[in-house]
Amino acid sequence: MADAETLTFTLDTGDVVIRLRPDLAPNHVARISELAREGFYDGVVFHRVIDGFMAQGGDPTGTGTSGSSKPDLKQEFSAEPHVRGVCSMARTSNPDSANSQFFICFDDARFLDRQYTVWGEVVSGMEHVDALPKGEPPRSPGKIVKATVA
């Protein structure tokens, strides 16, 4: 995996570096990379942050009800476990509704396995995810200052 790309979310508190997993979800990795390169995630907040569970972001309106103008993606579910640091796509009850929203697991959430598309894992900066303000939505939510793909 020497050629693995990374996605960096620069937060107010520091950088969160995510190793992308095109081996698990090539279409979702392509979408997230495309959105990051377009600046879509810059300034977007983490609108749902549940202690011990996950931090969710990727909605440009900050409400959790919206996404990008691009078409929704077909699911790419895998057996990859939802554990601390895993990045996965948020969706509605329709398995093929992932678009731009994602979540990062704080802790084991194995009940999500094979039902949500895992597309990456945090390799450094998880403490910055841990430090995000909690709430649904948080009173003053943490945000992605800049997203970059390397």
PADOTI-268653 format. One line per field, with one value per residue: residue in three letters; residue number from 1; x, z, y of N, C-alpha, C, O in turn. Coordinates in steps of 0.1 Angstrom, whole numbers. Layout:
BEGIN
zase <- (ALA/...)
seba <- (NUM/...)
n.u <- (X/...)
n.w <- (Z/...)
n.v <- (Y/...)
ca.u <- (X/...)
ca.w <- (Z/...)
ca.v <- (Y/...)
c.u <- (X/...)
c.w <- (Z/...)
c.v <- (Y/...)
o.u <- (X/...)
o.w <- (Z/...)
o.v <- (Y/...)
This chain:
BEGIN
zase <- (MET/ALA/ASP/ALA/GLU/THR/LEU/THR/PHE/THR/LEU/ASP/THR/GLY/ASP/VAL/VAL/ILE/ARG/LEU/ARG/PRO/ASP/LEU/ALA/PRO/ASN/HIS/VAL/ALA/ARG/ILE/SER/GLU/LEU/ALA/ARG/GLU/GLY/PHE/TYR/ASP/GLY/VAL/VAL/PHE/HIS/ARG/VAL/ILE/ASP/GLY/PHE/MET/ALA/GLN/GLY/GLY/ASP/PRO/THR/GLY/THR/GLY/THR/SER/GLY/SER/SER/LYS/PRO/ASP/LEU/LYS/GLN/GLU/PHE/SER/ALA/GLU/PRO/HIS/VAL/ARG/GLY/VAL/CYS/SER/MET/ALA/ARG/THR/SER/ASN/PRO/ASP/SER/ALA/ASN/SER/GLN/PHE/PHE/ILE/CYS/PHE/ASP/ASP/ALA/ARG/PHE/LEU/ASP/ARG/GLN/TYR/THR/VAL/TRP/GLY/GLU/VAL/VAL/SER/GLY/MET/GLU/HIS/VAL/ASP/ALA/LEU/PRO/LYS/GLY/GLU/PRO/PRO/ARG/SER/PRO/GLY/LYS/ILE/VAL/LYS/ALA/THR/VAL/ALA)
seba <- (1/2/3/4/5/6/7/8/9/10/11/12/13/14/15/16/17/18/19/20/21/22/23/24/25/26/27/28/29/30/31/32/33/34/35/36/37/38/39/40/41/42/43/44/45/46/47/48/49/50/51/52/53/54/55/56/57/58/59/60/61/62/63/64/65/66/67/68/69/70/71/72/73/74/75/76/77/78/79/80/81/82/83/84/85/86/87/88/89/90/91/92/93/94/95/96/97/98/99/100/101/102/103/104/105/106/107/108/109/110/111/112/113/114/115/116/117/118/119/120/121/122/123/124/125/126/127/128/129/130/131/132/133/134/135/136/137/138/139/140/141/142/143/144/145/146/147/148/149/150)
n.u <- (8/20/15/-7/-31/-35/-58/-61/-76/-76/-81/-93/-77/-56/-40/-58/-49/-58/-57/-65/-87/-90/-90/-111/-133/-135/-151/-162/-139/-129/-149/-148/-122/-123/-142/-128/-106/-120/-126/-149/-152/-140/-144/-167/-188/-186/-215/-227/-218/-211/-202/-180/-190/-192/-180/-197/-197/-196/-218/-227/-246/-246/-266/-271/-288/-282/-261/-236/-238/-235/-244/-259/-241/-236/-237/-207/-202/-182/-163/-147/-139/-158/-141/-122/-111/-118/-131/-161/-190/-218/-254/-288/-317/-317/-295/-280/-274/-253/-234/-219/-215/-199/-185/-164/-152/-152/-148/-152/-177/-190/-215/-222/-209/-206/-228/-224/-203/-169/-142/-117/-90/-80/-47/-30/-35/-58/-64/-73/-98/-110/-112/-132/-161/-189/-223/-256/-270/-235/-231/-212/-199/-171/-149/-139/-112/-96/-94/-73/-58/-33)
n.w <- (0/-6/-23/-13/-10/10/30/44/70/81/112/137/159/149/125/110/98/73/61/29/16/-11/-18/-5/-10/-37/-53/-34/-22/-44/-47/-23/-24/-47/-39/-18/-32/-47/-28/-13/13/29/56/65/90/119/125/142/169/189/220/226/204/176/152/131/98/68/56/38/47/74/88/86/68/42/12/-13/-47/-64/-77/-56/-41/-49/-25/-9/8/33/51/68/100/120/140/165/150/124/92/77/55/59/56/44/53/30/15/-7/-6/1/0/5/32/61/87/116/137/172/189/193/170/161/154/131/111/78/69/64/44/46/42/49/73/103/106/120/144/157/182/178/166/188/204/194/197/215/207/193/173/181/204/196/169/159/130/97/86/63/37/23/-3/-6)
n.v <- (-12/12/32/44/70/99/118/149/165/196/209/233/226/211/188/161/131/109/77/67/42/28/2/-9/7/20/38/56/66/80/99/114/124/139/158/170/181/200/218/215/205/225/246/233/220/197/183/165/150/125/115/88/74/85/111/132/147/168/179/206/225/222/209/182/172/175/174/170/184/163/130/105/77/42/17/4/-18/-36/-61/-48/-37/-15/4/23/53/46/57/63/62/83/79/77/58/43/22/30/58/74/103/130/131/120/99/96/71/71/50/14/4/-19/-28/-15/-26/-39/-25/1/22/18/39/48/54/69/79/96/122/117/126/152/148/136/159/174/195/183/171/173/193/203/231/251/241/221/226/218/233/232/208/185/165/141)
ca.u <- (0/29/9/-20/-32/-40/-67/-58/-86/-70/-91/-87/-67/-45/-43/-62/-45/-66/-52/-77/-88/-96/-92/-124/-144/-129/-160/-163/-126/-128/-158/-143/-110/-128/-148/-117/-99/-128/-128/-162/-152/-134/-154/-178/-187/-190/-228/-233/-206/-216/-190/-179/-195/-186/-181/-202/-196/-197/-230/-224/-255/-244/-278/-272/-299/-279/-249/-230/-248/-232/-253/-255/-232/-240/-229/-195/-200/-172/-162/-138/-146/-159/-134/-116/-103/-123/-139/-172/-200/-232/-264/-302/-321/-314/-281/-273/-277/-242/-231/-207/-214/-191/-183/-151/-155/-144/-147/-158/-191/-191/-229/-223/-202/-213/-240/-219/-191/-156/-133/-104/-87/-71/-34/-25/-43/-71/-67/-81/-112/-115/-114/-143/-172/-199/-236/-264/-256/-228/-234/-202/-193/-157/-151/-128/-107/-92/-93/-63/-55/-19)
ca.w <- (0/-6/-32/-7/-8/23/31/56/75/90/122/145/168/142/113/111/85/70/50/21/13/-24/-19/1/-15/-47/-57/-23/-21/-55/-45/-12/-29/-57/-31/-11/-42/-51/-16/-8/28/36/64/68/105/124/130/151/176/200/228/227/192/163/148/117/91/54/51/36/54/88/94/86/59/28/7/-25/-58/-71/-75/-45/-45/-46/-13/-11/22/34/64/76/112/125/152/167/139/110/85/70/50/65/46/50/54/17/15/-18/-5/6/-9/10/47/66/102/122/149/184/196/185/166/152/149/118/101/66/67/61/36/52/31/53/87/108/110/130/147/163/194/173/165/202/210/188/206/214/206/180/169/192/205/187/163/153/116/88/81/50/33/12/-6/-10)
ca.v <- (0/23/42/49/84/104/129/156/175/206/214/244/221/204/180/147/125/97/68/63/28/25/-13/-13/15/29/50/65/73/89/110/122/130/149/169/177/189/211/227/213/203/236/254/225/217/184/187/155/145/117/109/73/68/90/125/132/160/166/185/220/233/220/204/168/169/178/168/177/183/151/119/96/66/29/12/-5/-24/-45/-67/-40/-34/-1/6/36/59/43/67/56/72/85/77/76/43/38/19/36/72/81/114/137/131/108/99/90/64/74/38/3/5/-30/-30/-8/-34/-44/-17/14/20/22/44/53/52/80/74/105/133/113/135/164/143/135/172/181/198/172/176/170/197/210/246/258/229/221/226/215/245/229/194/183/151/140)
c.u <- (9/24/-4/-20/-37/-49/-63/-70/-78/-82/-84/-76/-56/-50/-47/-58/-52/-60/-65/-76/-96/-98/-105/-135/-139/-138/-161/-150/-125/-137/-152/-130/-114/-134/-138/-109/-106/-130/-141/-162/-147/-145/-166/-177/-190/-203/-234/-221/-211/-204/-191/-185/-188/-188/-185/-201/-198/-209/-227/-234/-253/-256/-279/-282/-295/-265/-244/-241/-245/-242/-249/-248/-239/-231/-218/-192/-189/-172/-153/-145/-146/-154/-128/-108/-108/-132/-148/-182/-213/-242/-278/-305/-318/-299/-273/-275/-265/-238/-218/-205/-207/-190/-169/-155/-146/-140/-153/-173/-194/-205/-231/-217/-211/-226/-237/-206/-179/-147/-120/-102/-77/-58/-26/-35/-57/-75/-75/-96/-118/-119/-126/-154/-183/-213/-243/-274/-249/-231/-225/-194/-179/-159/-138/-124/-103/-91/-83/-60/-41/-17)
c.w <- (0/-14/-26/-5/6/21/44/59/85/99/129/154/162/131/117/97/84/58/42/17/1/-26/-14/-6/-26/-52/-46/-21/-32/-53/-34/-16/-39/-49/-24/-20/-47/-40/-10/7/36/43/68/83/107/132/140/157/189/207/228/214/180/161/134/111/76/48/50/44/69/95/95/76/44/24/-5/-36/-67/-68/-63/-50/-41/-34/-18/3/21/48/73/88/115/139/153/155/125/105/76/65/57/53/53/51/41/16/4/-18/0/-4/-5/25/51/81/105/135/160/191/188/183/156/147/136/107/90/63/62/53/43/41/36/68/91/112/119/132/153/176/190/171/179/208/204/198/204/213/193/178/181/192/196/180/158/138/109/82/66/48/22/10/-11/-16)
c.v <- (13/35/48/64/87/116/136/166/184/212/226/239/214/196/166/141/111/90/64/48/25/10/-17/-6/25/40/60/73/84/101/120/130/142/161/177/186/201/221/226/212/215/244/246/220/202/187/177/148/138/110/94/66/73/105/125/146/157/172/200/229/232/214/189/163/171/172/176/177/171/140/111/84/52/24/3/-11/-34/-51/-59/-35/-19/0/20/41/55/54/59/66/72/83/77/61/36/35/26/52/80/91/121/136/118/109/92/84/68/60/27/5/-6/-33/-23/-16/-39/-37/-3/13/26/27/49/50/63/74/84/117/130/121/147/160/142/148/180/183/188/179/172/181/203/225/254/247/232/220/222/228/243/214/193/168/151/126)
o.u <- (5/27/-11/-10/-43/-47/-63/-72/-74/-91/-72/-67/-46/-61/-42/-64/-51/-58/-73/-65/-107/-106/-110/-146/-138/-132/-162/-151/-120/-133/-152/-129/-108/-131/-138/-106/-101/-136/-145/-171/-148/-154/-174/-166/-195/-203/-244/-214/-215/-198/-202/-185/-180/-196/-179/-204/-202/-212/-224/-230/-259/-256/-287/-285/-303/-259/-248/-251/-252/-248/-237/-248/-246/-219/-218/-181/-187/-180/-151/-156/-137/-160/-129/-99/-103/-140/-144/-182/-218/-238/-279/-295/-318/-291/-261/-276/-266/-239/-207/-194/-208/-195/-165/-160/-134/-130/-157/-180/-198/-207/-242/-219/-222/-234/-245/-199/-178/-146/-111/-111/-68/-57/-16/-43/-66/-86/-82/-104/-129/-128/-129/-157/-187/-215/-236/-285/-255/-235/-229/-183/-175/-169/-127/-131/-106/-86/-85/-60/-37/-6)
o.w <- (5/-12/-32/0/13/12/54/50/95/94/128/157/169/128/126/87/93/48/48/16/1/-34/-18/-8/-23/-54/-49/-18/-30/-55/-36/-13/-38/-52/-23/-17/-50/-42/-1/14/48/37/75/87/99/143/147/150/198/202/231/213/174/168/125/118/72/36/60/47/77/108/103/75/35/32/-7/-34/-77/-57/-60/-62/-31/-34/-28/8/11/57/84/87/113/149/144/150/115/113/68/70/61/42/65/50/41/18/5/-29/3/-16/-11/30/45/87/98/144/159/197/176/192/145/137/129/95/93/54/57/56/44/31/28/75/84/120/125/123/154/179/199/173/181/216/209/206/193/218/184/180/191/181/188/185/154/133/115/74/57/58/11/19/-20/-21)
o.v <- (23/46/55/70/79/124/129/175/179/218/228/247/211/195/160/145/103/95/57/43/19/5/-28/-12/37/51/72/85/95/113/132/142/153/173/189/198/212/232/234/218/216/249/251/216/195/191/180/140/145/102/89/54/66/112/119/156/147/171/207/241/240/214/184/151/169/165/188/170/169/140/109/80/51/27/-4/-9/-41/-47/-63/-29/-12/-3/28/34/61/59/51/78/61/85/77/53/24/44/28/58/92/89/119/139/107/119/83/91/68/59/29/9/-4/-40/-26/-13/-43/-41/5/3/39/20/53/46/67/64/80/120/138/123/153/168/146/149/190/175/185/190/168/179/207/231/263/243/242/215/222/234/251/207/200/161/159/123)
